[in-house]
Amino acid sequence: MSIIVGLPQVPELHEPPEEADTEGCIQCQMGSKLVLFITGNCHWRCDYCPLSETRRDIDHMFANERRCESFDEVIEEARAMRATGAGITGGDPLMARERTLEGIRRLKAEFGTDFHLHMYTSIPFRPEWASEFAEAGLDEIRFHFLDLEAEQYRETIAACSSASILTGVELPCEPDKESELLELLEALRDFDVDFINLNELEITVGNIDNMELRGFNLSTEITAGAAGSAELAHILRNRVNAAASGLPDPIDGETRDPYGYHLKFCTAVYKDAGQLRRRFQRRGEATIAPHETLTEDSTLMFGAIYATEGDQESWTEEIAEQTDLPHRFMLWDPDNQRIEIPLVVAELIAEHVDTPVAMVEVTPTFERMEVTVVWLNDNR
């Protein structure tokens, strides 16, 4: 029997890095950014929110896939993936402002000033708080405009920019908001923003009912992106790029003054199969055990002999004696009641033992979720 839950299989990753991308974007694309989910609390005004019920409106903290009770555990996870920075998200981090400030200070103190921190928020917070975030060590901030209304964020954005925090806007590209997004491009000309990031609108378990109500469908079978989102994002990006180069707009032929900010588009495929896979690969390389193999899919693979607590010690000794396998290439897993060994050794002995032997594939995350189990003999 084989149970398989695969990572996204995508032959090519679109939207390569651009020279004008922010440091936060570049590190995310490298897979070297820790995802610090500071709280699940939010105002919940966005019908496209992708969060699942396990995180929505729950005041828990996660570092990548690991639930954390303290910043000591967050730091452990950052070390486990050799993080070069962290993206602070939620929910909304401003719903737990003091915790967010503590996290910024702890990460900077632990990893140094070069450890890059960016944060997402949709709250037009008090302008005087901007200096607090800057003094704590926040490098970059991305505002999500509720209802695409920019004016309510003007003072907060100006304060963040004055505090030397790289300041921008990040929004999902809603296919039915073309006129509003085109107007937003113009409105932001006189805002202190350095960039706009547009994300392909994703249809997920957390928002599928709302997306169906709005008439959105998936663009393809291999992506969670909503049909029409990428096409609109390219129209917006082409307009900004054409203006920066002094060229006429590809759609209406009008030549516009430069907008003064960079516009980046990030596809759902790249987020899921690019950034996630590279982060998995990075953590796998940092935490791989001697008996494991890191696969092309950035998962860890090994062999397993299932045993009881009472048998495991004698069986380990017998395996070492019969195969000359060093003890450091064997690991007892008490939770799953199995001895983990290199896959090649498991394949060699599978037909010669009277206990279940399997090939096991896990994600290189803290929880080590099993994605594949293939039995190598009939002794289950």
Contacts in CASP RR format, 6 or more apart in sequence:
PFRMAT RR
TARGET T0000
AUTHOR 0000-0000-0000
METHOD contacts of the structure
MODEL  1
MSIIVGLPQVPELHEPPEEADTEGCIQCQMGSKLVLFITGNCHWRCDYCP
LSETRRDIDHMFANERRCESFDEVIEEARAMRATGAGITGGDPLMARERT
LEGIRRLKAEFGTDFHLHMYTSIPFRPEWASEFAEAGLDEIRFHFLDLEA
EQYRETIAACSSASILTGVELPCEPDKESELLELLEALRDFDVDFINLNE
LEITVGNIDNMELRGFNLSTEITAGAAGSAELAHILRNRVNAAASGLPDP
IDGETRDPYGYHLKFCTAVYKDAGQLRRRFQRRGEATIAPHETLTEDSTL
MFGAIYATEGDQESWTEEIAEQTDLPHRFMLWDPDNQRIEIPLVVAELIA
EHVDTPVAMVEVTPTFERMEVTVVWLNDNR
1 373 0 8 1.000
1 375 0 8 1.000
2 372 0 8 1.000
2 373 0 8 1.000
2 374 0 8 1.000
2 375 0 8 1.000
3 370 0 8 1.000
3 372 0 8 1.000
3 373 0 8 1.000
4 371 0 8 1.000
4 372 0 8 1.000
5 371 0 8 1.000
5 372 0 8 1.000
6 297 0 8 1.000
6 371 0 8 1.000
6 372 0 8 1.000
7 273 0 8 1.000
7 276 0 8 1.000
7 277 0 8 1.000
7 280 0 8 1.000
7 297 0 8 1.000
7 298 0 8 1.000
7 299 0 8 1.000
7 371 0 8 1.000
8 222 0 8 1.000
8 269 0 8 1.000
8 272 0 8 1.000
8 273 0 8 1.000
8 276 0 8 1.000
8 277 0 8 1.000
9 222 0 8 1.000
9 273 0 8 1.000
9 297 0 8 1.000
10 222 0 8 1.000
10 269 0 8 1.000
10 273 0 8 1.000
10 274 0 8 1.000
13 269 0 8 1.000
13 270 0 8 1.000
13 273 0 8 1.000
13 274 0 8 1.000
14 267 0 8 1.000
14 269 0 8 1.000
14 270 0 8 1.000
15 265 0 8 1.000
15 266 0 8 1.000
15 267 0 8 1.000
15 270 0 8 1.000
17 25 0 8 1.000
17 26 0 8 1.000
17 29 0 8 1.000
18 262 0 8 1.000
18 264 0 8 1.000
20 195 0 8 1.000
20 262 0 8 1.000
20 264 0 8 1.000
21 29 0 8 1.000
21 262 0 8 1.000
21 264 0 8 1.000
22 118 0 8 1.000
22 140 0 8 1.000
22 166 0 8 1.000
22 194 0 8 1.000
22 195 0 8 1.000
22 262 0 8 1.000
23 116 0 8 1.000
23 118 0 8 1.000
23 139 0 8 1.000
23 140 0 8 1.000
23 166 0 8 1.000
24 33 0 8 1.000
24 87 0 8 1.000
24 116 0 8 1.000
24 118 0 8 1.000
24 139 0 8 1.000
24 140 0 8 1.000
25 197 0 8 1.000
25 264 0 8 1.000
25 266 0 8 1.000
27 33 0 8 1.000
27 84 0 8 1.000
27 85 0 8 1.000
27 116 0 8 1.000
28 87 0 8 1.000
28 275 0 8 1.000
29 270 0 8 1.000
29 274 0 8 1.000
29 275 0 8 1.000
29 278 0 8 1.000
30 84 0 8 1.000
30 278 0 8 1.000
31 274 0 8 1.000
31 275 0 8 1.000
31 278 0 8 1.000
31 279 0 8 1.000
31 281 0 8 1.000
31 282 0 8 1.000
32 81 0 8 1.000
32 82 0 8 1.000
32 83 0 8 1.000
32 84 0 8 1.000
32 85 0 8 1.000
32 278 0 8 1.000
32 279 0 8 1.000
32 282 0 8 1.000
33 83 0 8 1.000
33 84 0 8 1.000
33 85 0 8 1.000
33 86 0 8 1.000
33 87 0 8 1.000
33 116 0 8 1.000
33 279 0 8 1.000
34 63 0 8 1.000
34 64 0 8 1.000
34 74 0 8 1.000
34 77 0 8 1.000
34 78 0 8 1.000
34 81 0 8 1.000
34 83 0 8 1.000
34 85 0 8 1.000
34 86 0 8 1.000
34 87 0 8 1.000
35 62 0 8 1.000
35 63 0 8 1.000
35 64 0 8 1.000
35 86 0 8 1.000
35 87 0 8 1.000
35 89 0 8 1.000
35 279 0 8 1.000
36 61 0 8 1.000
36 62 0 8 1.000
36 63 0 8 1.000
36 74 0 8 1.000
36 86 0 8 1.000
36 87 0 8 1.000
36 88 0 8 1.000
36 89 0 8 1.000
36 103 0 8 1.000
36 107 0 8 1.000
37 55 0 8 1.000
37 61 0 8 1.000
37 62 0 8 1.000
37 63 0 8 1.000
37 89 0 8 1.000
37 90 0 8 1.000
37 91 0 8 1.000
38 61 0 8 1.000
38 88 0 8 1.000
38 89 0 8 1.000
38 90 0 8 1.000
38 91 0 8 1.000
38 93 0 8 1.000
38 96 0 8 1.000
38 99 0 8 1.000
38 100 0 8 1.000
38 103 0 8 1.000
39 59 0 8 1.000
39 60 0 8 1.000
39 61 0 8 1.000
39 90 0 8 1.000
39 91 0 8 1.000
39 92 0 8 1.000
39 93 0 8 1.000
39 95 0 8 1.000
39 96 0 8 1.000
39 99 0 8 1.000
40 51 0 8 1.000
40 55 0 8 1.000
40 56 0 8 1.000
40 57 0 8 1.000
40 58 0 8 1.000
40 59 0 8 1.000
40 60 0 8 1.000
40 90 0 8 1.000
40 91 0 8 1.000
40 95 0 8 1.000
41 57 0 8 1.000
41 58 0 8 1.000
41 59 0 8 1.000
41 91 0 8 1.000
41 92 0 8 1.000
41 95 0 8 1.000
41 96 0 8 1.000
42 49 0 8 1.000
42 56 0 8 1.000
42 57 0 8 1.000
42 90 0 8 1.000
42 91 0 8 1.000
42 92 0 8 1.000
42 95 0 8 1.000
42 122 0 8 1.000
43 92 0 8 1.000
43 95 0 8 1.000
43 122 0 8 1.000
43 123 0 8 1.000
43 146 0 8 1.000
44 56 0 8 1.000
44 57 0 8 1.000
45 122 0 8 1.000
45 146 0 8 1.000
45 147 0 8 1.000
46 122 0 8 1.000
46 144 0 8 1.000
46 146 0 8 1.000
47 207 0 8 1.000
47 210 0 8 1.000
47 211 0 8 1.000
47 214 0 8 1.000
48 172 0 8 1.000
48 174 0 8 1.000
48 201 0 8 1.000
48 202 0 8 1.000
48 207 0 8 1.000
48 210 0 8 1.000
48 211 0 8 1.000
49 56 0 8 1.000
49 206 0 8 1.000
49 207 0 8 1.000
50 202 0 8 1.000
50 204 0 8 1.000
50 206 0 8 1.000
50 207 0 8 1.000
51 90 0 8 1.000
51 91 0 8 1.000
51 206 0 8 1.000
52 204 0 8 1.000
52 205 0 8 1.000
52 206 0 8 1.000
53 206 0 8 1.000
55 62 0 8 1.000
55 90 0 8 1.000
55 91 0 8 1.000
56 91 0 8 1.000
56 206 0 8 1.000
59 96 0 8 1.000
60 67 0 8 1.000
61 67 0 8 1.000
61 68 0 8 1.000
61 69 0 8 1.000
61 74 0 8 1.000
61 99 0 8 1.000
62 68 0 8 1.000
63 73 0 8 1.000
63 74 0 8 1.000
63 77 0 8 1.000
63 78 0 8 1.000
64 77 0 8 1.000
64 81 0 8 1.000
64 279 0 8 1.000
64 283 0 8 1.000
64 365 0 8 1.000
64 366 0 8 1.000
65 363 0 8 1.000
65 365 0 8 1.000
65 366 0 8 1.000
65 367 0 8 1.000
65 369 0 8 1.000
66 73 0 8 1.000
66 77 0 8 1.000
66 365 0 8 1.000
66 366 0 8 1.000
66 367 0 8 1.000
68 74 0 8 1.000
68 77 0 8 1.000
71 102 0 8 1.000
71 103 0 8 1.000
71 106 0 8 1.000
71 107 0 8 1.000
74 103 0 8 1.000
74 106 0 8 1.000
74 107 0 8 1.000
75 106 0 8 1.000
75 107 0 8 1.000
75 110 0 8 1.000
77 83 0 8 1.000
77 366 0 8 1.000
78 85 0 8 1.000
78 86 0 8 1.000
78 107 0 8 1.000
78 110 0 8 1.000
78 111 0 8 1.000
80 283 0 8 1.000
80 286 0 8 1.000
80 287 0 8 1.000
80 366 0 8 1.000
81 279 0 8 1.000
81 282 0 8 1.000
81 283 0 8 1.000
81 286 0 8 1.000
82 282 0 8 1.000
82 283 0 8 1.000
82 285 0 8 1.000
82 286 0 8 1.000
83 111 0 8 1.000
83 115 0 8 1.000
84 114 0 8 1.000
84 115 0 8 1.000
84 116 0 8 1.000
85 107 0 8 1.000
85 111 0 8 1.000
85 115 0 8 1.000
85 116 0 8 1.000
85 117 0 8 1.000
86 107 0 8 1.000
86 115 0 8 1.000
86 116 0 8 1.000
86 117 0 8 1.000
86 118 0 8 1.000
87 117 0 8 1.000
87 118 0 8 1.000
87 119 0 8 1.000
87 120 0 8 1.000
88 100 0 8 1.000
88 103 0 8 1.000
88 104 0 8 1.000
88 117 0 8 1.000
88 118 0 8 1.000
88 119 0 8 1.000
88 120 0 8 1.000
89 119 0 8 1.000
89 120 0 8 1.000
90 120 0 8 1.000
92 120 0 8 1.000
92 121 0 8 1.000
92 122 0 8 1.000
92 123 0 8 1.000
93 100 0 8 1.000
93 119 0 8 1.000
93 120 0 8 1.000
93 121 0 8 1.000
94 100 0 8 1.000
94 121 0 8 1.000
94 123 0 8 1.000
94 125 0 8 1.000
95 123 0 8 1.000
97 125 0 8 1.000
97 129 0 8 1.000
100 119 0 8 1.000
101 132 0 8 1.000
101 133 0 8 1.000
101 136 0 8 1.000
104 117 0 8 1.000
104 119 0 8 1.000
104 133 0 8 1.000
104 136 0 8 1.000
104 137 0 8 1.000
104 138 0 8 1.000
105 136 0 8 1.000
105 137 0 8 1.000
107 115 0 8 1.000
107 117 0 8 1.000
108 115 0 8 1.000
108 117 0 8 1.000
108 136 0 8 1.000
108 137 0 8 1.000
113 137 0 8 1.000
116 139 0 8 1.000
116 140 0 8 1.000
117 137 0 8 1.000
117 138 0 8 1.000
117 139 0 8 1.000
117 140 0 8 1.000
118 138 0 8 1.000
118 139 0 8 1.000
118 140 0 8 1.000
118 141 0 8 1.000
118 142 0 8 1.000
118 166 0 8 1.000
119 133 0 8 1.000
119 138 0 8 1.000
119 140 0 8 1.000
119 141 0 8 1.000
119 142 0 8 1.000
120 141 0 8 1.000
120 142 0 8 1.000
120 144 0 8 1.000
120 170 0 8 1.000
121 141 0 8 1.000
121 142 0 8 1.000
121 143 0 8 1.000
121 144 0 8 1.000
122 143 0 8 1.000
122 144 0 8 1.000
122 145 0 8 1.000
122 146 0 8 1.000
124 143 0 8 1.000
124 152 0 8 1.000
124 153 0 8 1.000
124 155 0 8 1.000
124 156 0 8 1.000
125 156 0 8 1.000
126 156 0 8 1.000
127 155 0 8 1.000
127 156 0 8 1.000
127 158 0 8 1.000
127 159 0 8 1.000
128 159 0 8 1.000
129 159 0 8 1.000
130 156 0 8 1.000
130 159 0 8 1.000
130 160 0 8 1.000
130 162 0 8 1.000
130 163 0 8 1.000
130 165 0 8 1.000
131 159 0 8 1.000
131 163 0 8 1.000
133 141 0 8 1.000
133 160 0 8 1.000
133 163 0 8 1.000
133 165 0 8 1.000
134 160 0 8 1.000
134 163 0 8 1.000
134 164 0 8 1.000
134 165 0 8 1.000
138 165 0 8 1.000
139 165 0 8 1.000
139 166 0 8 1.000
140 165 0 8 1.000
140 166 0 8 1.000
140 167 0 8 1.000
140 168 0 8 1.000
141 160 0 8 1.000
141 165 0 8 1.000
141 166 0 8 1.000
141 167 0 8 1.000
141 168 0 8 1.000
142 168 0 8 1.000
142 169 0 8 1.000
142 170 0 8 1.000
142 197 0 8 1.000
143 153 0 8 1.000
143 156 0 8 1.000
143 157 0 8 1.000
143 167 0 8 1.000
143 168 0 8 1.000
143 169 0 8 1.000
143 170 0 8 1.000
144 169 0 8 1.000
144 170 0 8 1.000
144 171 0 8 1.000
145 153 0 8 1.000
145 169 0 8 1.000
145 171 0 8 1.000
145 184 0 8 1.000
146 152 0 8 1.000
148 171 0 8 1.000
148 177 0 8 1.000
148 180 0 8 1.000
148 181 0 8 1.000
148 184 0 8 1.000
150 169 0 8 1.000
150 184 0 8 1.000
150 187 0 8 1.000
150 188 0 8 1.000
150 191 0 8 1.000
151 187 0 8 1.000
153 191 0 8 1.000
154 191 0 8 1.000
157 167 0 8 1.000
157 168 0 8 1.000
157 191 0 8 1.000
157 192 0 8 1.000
157 193 0 8 1.000
158 191 0 8 1.000
158 192 0 8 1.000
160 167 0 8 1.000
160 192 0 8 1.000
161 167 0 8 1.000
161 192 0 8 1.000
161 193 0 8 1.000
161 194 0 8 1.000
162 192 0 8 1.000
166 194 0 8 1.000
166 195 0 8 1.000
167 192 0 8 1.000
167 193 0 8 1.000
167 194 0 8 1.000
168 193 0 8 1.000
168 194 0 8 1.000
168 195 0 8 1.000
168 196 0 8 1.000
168 197 0 8 1.000
168 261 0 8 1.000
169 188 0 8 1.000
169 193 0 8 1.000
169 195 0 8 1.000
169 196 0 8 1.000
169 197 0 8 1.000
170 196 0 8 1.000
170 197 0 8 1.000
170 198 0 8 1.000
170 199 0 8 1.000
171 181 0 8 1.000
171 196 0 8 1.000
171 197 0 8 1.000
171 198 0 8 1.000
171 199 0 8 1.000
172 198 0 8 1.000
172 199 0 8 1.000
172 200 0 8 1.000
172 201 0 8 1.000
172 202 0 8 1.000
172 229 0 8 1.000
173 181 0 8 1.000
173 198 0 8 1.000
173 199 0 8 1.000
173 200 0 8 1.000
173 201 0 8 1.000
173 229 0 8 1.000
173 230 0 8 1.000
173 232 0 8 1.000
173 233 0 8 1.000
173 236 0 8 1.000
173 265 0 8 1.000
174 181 0 8 1.000
174 201 0 8 1.000
174 229 0 8 1.000
174 232 0 8 1.000
175 201 0 8 1.000
175 216 0 8 1.000
175 226 0 8 1.000
175 227 0 8 1.000
175 228 0 8 1.000
175 229 0 8 1.000
175 231 0 8 1.000
175 232 0 8 1.000
176 214 0 8 1.000
177 232 0 8 1.000
178 232 0 8 1.000
178 235 0 8 1.000
181 232 0 8 1.000
181 236 0 8 1.000
182 236 0 8 1.000
182 239 0 8 1.000
185 196 0 8 1.000
185 236 0 8 1.000
185 239 0 8 1.000
185 240 0 8 1.000
185 259 0 8 1.000
185 263 0 8 1.000
188 196 0 8 1.000
188 259 0 8 1.000
188 261 0 8 1.000
189 259 0 8 1.000
189 260 0 8 1.000
193 261 0 8 1.000
194 261 0 8 1.000
194 262 0 8 1.000
195 261 0 8 1.000
195 262 0 8 1.000
195 263 0 8 1.000
195 264 0 8 1.000
196 240 0 8 1.000
196 261 0 8 1.000
196 262 0 8 1.000
196 263 0 8 1.000
196 264 0 8 1.000
197 263 0 8 1.000
197 264 0 8 1.000
197 265 0 8 1.000
197 266 0 8 1.000
198 233 0 8 1.000
198 236 0 8 1.000
198 237 0 8 1.000
198 263 0 8 1.000
198 264 0 8 1.000
198 265 0 8 1.000
198 266 0 8 1.000
199 265 0 8 1.000
199 266 0 8 1.000
199 268 0 8 1.000
199 271 0 8 1.000
200 223 0 8 1.000
200 225 0 8 1.000
200 226 0 8 1.000
200 229 0 8 1.000
200 230 0 8 1.000
200 233 0 8 1.000
200 265 0 8 1.000
200 266 0 8 1.000
200 267 0 8 1.000
200 268 0 8 1.000
200 271 0 8 1.000
201 216 0 8 1.000
201 225 0 8 1.000
201 226 0 8 1.000
201 229 0 8 1.000
202 224 0 8 1.000
202 225 0 8 1.000
202 226 0 8 1.000
202 268 0 8 1.000
202 271 0 8 1.000
203 211 0 8 1.000
203 216 0 8 1.000
203 217 0 8 1.000
203 218 0 8 1.000
203 224 0 8 1.000
203 225 0 8 1.000
203 226 0 8 1.000
204 224 0 8 1.000
211 226 0 8 1.000
216 226 0 8 1.000
216 227 0 8 1.000
217 226 0 8 1.000
217 227 0 8 1.000
218 224 0 8 1.000
218 225 0 8 1.000
218 226 0 8 1.000
218 227 0 8 1.000
219 225 0 8 1.000
219 226 0 8 1.000
219 227 0 8 1.000
219 228 0 8 1.000
219 229 0 8 1.000
219 230 0 8 1.000
222 269 0 8 1.000
223 267 0 8 1.000
223 268 0 8 1.000
223 269 0 8 1.000
223 272 0 8 1.000
224 268 0 8 1.000
224 272 0 8 1.000
225 267 0 8 1.000
225 268 0 8 1.000
230 265 0 8 1.000
230 267 0 8 1.000
233 265 0 8 1.000
234 265 0 8 1.000
235 251 0 8 1.000
236 263 0 8 1.000
236 265 0 8 1.000
237 263 0 8 1.000
237 264 0 8 1.000
237 265 0 8 1.000
238 249 0 8 1.000
238 250 0 8 1.000
238 251 0 8 1.000
239 249 0 8 1.000
239 250 0 8 1.000
239 251 0 8 1.000
239 256 0 8 1.000
240 259 0 8 1.000
240 261 0 8 1.000
240 262 0 8 1.000
240 263 0 8 1.000
241 263 0 8 1.000
242 248 0 8 1.000
242 249 0 8 1.000
242 250 0 8 1.000
242 255 0 8 1.000
242 256 0 8 1.000
243 249 0 8 1.000
243 255 0 8 1.000
243 256 0 8 1.000
243 257 0 8 1.000
243 258 0 8 1.000
243 259 0 8 1.000
244 258 0 8 1.000
244 259 0 8 1.000
244 260 0 8 1.000
246 255 0 8 1.000
246 258 0 8 1.000
247 255 0 8 1.000
248 254 0 8 1.000
248 255 0 8 1.000
249 255 0 8 1.000
249 256 0 8 1.000
277 297 0 8 1.000
277 298 0 8 1.000
278 298 0 8 1.000
280 298 0 8 1.000
280 299 0 8 1.000
280 363 0 8 1.000
280 364 0 8 1.000
280 365 0 8 1.000
281 294 0 8 1.000
281 298 0 8 1.000
281 364 0 8 1.000
283 364 0 8 1.000
283 365 0 8 1.000
284 294 0 8 1.000
284 298 0 8 1.000
284 300 0 8 1.000
284 364 0 8 1.000
285 294 0 8 1.000
287 364 0 8 1.000
288 294 0 8 1.000
288 300 0 8 1.000
288 364 0 8 1.000
289 300 0 8 1.000
289 302 0 8 1.000
289 331 0 8 1.000
289 340 0 8 1.000
290 328 0 8 1.000
290 329 0 8 1.000
291 302 0 8 1.000
291 303 0 8 1.000
291 329 0 8 1.000
291 330 0 8 1.000
291 331 0 8 1.000
291 340 0 8 1.000
291 341 0 8 1.000
291 342 0 8 1.000
292 300 0 8 1.000
292 301 0 8 1.000
292 302 0 8 1.000
292 340 0 8 1.000
293 300 0 8 1.000
293 301 0 8 1.000
293 302 0 8 1.000
293 342 0 8 1.000
293 343 0 8 1.000
294 300 0 8 1.000
294 301 0 8 1.000
294 364 0 8 1.000
295 301 0 8 1.000
295 361 0 8 1.000
298 364 0 8 1.000
299 361 0 8 1.000
299 362 0 8 1.000
299 363 0 8 1.000
299 364 0 8 1.000
299 371 0 8 1.000
299 372 0 8 1.000
300 361 0 8 1.000
300 362 0 8 1.000
300 363 0 8 1.000
300 364 0 8 1.000
300 368 0 8 1.000
301 343 0 8 1.000
301 359 0 8 1.000
301 360 0 8 1.000
301 361 0 8 1.000
301 362 0 8 1.000
301 372 0 8 1.000
302 340 0 8 1.000
302 341 0 8 1.000
302 342 0 8 1.000
302 343 0 8 1.000
302 346 0 8 1.000
302 359 0 8 1.000
302 360 0 8 1.000
303 340 0 8 1.000
303 341 0 8 1.000
303 342 0 8 1.000
303 343 0 8 1.000
303 345 0 8 1.000
303 346 0 8 1.000
303 357 0 8 1.000
303 358 0 8 1.000
303 359 0 8 1.000
303 360 0 8 1.000
303 376 0 8 1.000
304 333 0 8 1.000
304 336 0 8 1.000
304 338 0 8 1.000
304 339 0 8 1.000
304 340 0 8 1.000
304 341 0 8 1.000
304 346 0 8 1.000
304 357 0 8 1.000
304 358 0 8 1.000
304 359 0 8 1.000
304 360 0 8 1.000
305 315 0 8 1.000
305 319 0 8 1.000
305 338 0 8 1.000
305 339 0 8 1.000
305 341 0 8 1.000
305 346 0 8 1.000
305 349 0 8 1.000
305 353 0 8 1.000
305 355 0 8 1.000
305 356 0 8 1.000
305 357 0 8 1.000
306 336 0 8 1.000
306 337 0 8 1.000
306 338 0 8 1.000
306 339 0 8 1.000
306 355 0 8 1.000
306 356 0 8 1.000
306 357 0 8 1.000
306 358 0 8 1.000
307 315 0 8 1.000
307 337 0 8 1.000
307 338 0 8 1.000
307 339 0 8 1.000
307 355 0 8 1.000
308 337 0 8 1.000
309 334 0 8 1.000
309 337 0 8 1.000
312 332 0 8 1.000
312 339 0 8 1.000
315 339 0 8 1.000
316 327 0 8 1.000
316 330 0 8 1.000
316 332 0 8 1.000
316 339 0 8 1.000
319 325 0 8 1.000
319 330 0 8 1.000
319 339 0 8 1.000
319 341 0 8 1.000
319 345 0 8 1.000
319 349 0 8 1.000
320 326 0 8 1.000
320 327 0 8 1.000
320 330 0 8 1.000
322 349 0 8 1.000
323 345 0 8 1.000
323 348 0 8 1.000
323 349 0 8 1.000
325 341 0 8 1.000
325 342 0 8 1.000
325 345 0 8 1.000
329 341 0 8 1.000
329 342 0 8 1.000
329 345 0 8 1.000
330 339 0 8 1.000
330 340 0 8 1.000
330 341 0 8 1.000
331 339 0 8 1.000
331 340 0 8 1.000
331 341 0 8 1.000
332 338 0 8 1.000
332 339 0 8 1.000
332 340 0 8 1.000
333 339 0 8 1.000
333 340 0 8 1.000
338 358 0 8 1.000
340 360 0 8 1.000
343 359 0 8 1.000
346 357 0 8 1.000
346 358 0 8 1.000
346 359 0 8 1.000
346 376 0 8 1.000
347 359 0 8 1.000
347 376 0 8 1.000
349 357 0 8 1.000
350 357 0 8 1.000
350 376 0 8 1.000
350 377 0 8 1.000
351 377 0 8 1.000
353 377 0 8 1.000
353 379 0 8 1.000
354 379 0 8 1.000
355 379 0 8 1.000
356 375 0 8 1.000
356 377 0 8 1.000
356 379 0 8 1.000
356 380 0 8 1.000
357 375 0 8 1.000
357 376 0 8 1.000
357 377 0 8 1.000
357 379 0 8 1.000
358 373 0 8 1.000
358 374 0 8 1.000
358 375 0 8 1.000
358 376 0 8 1.000
359 372 0 8 1.000
359 373 0 8 1.000
359 374 0 8 1.000
359 376 0 8 1.000
360 370 0 8 1.000
360 372 0 8 1.000
360 373 0 8 1.000
361 370 0 8 1.000
361 371 0 8 1.000
361 372 0 8 1.000
361 373 0 8 1.000
362 368 0 8 1.000
362 369 0 8 1.000
362 370 0 8 1.000
362 371 0 8 1.000
363 369 0 8 1.000
363 371 0 8 1.000
END
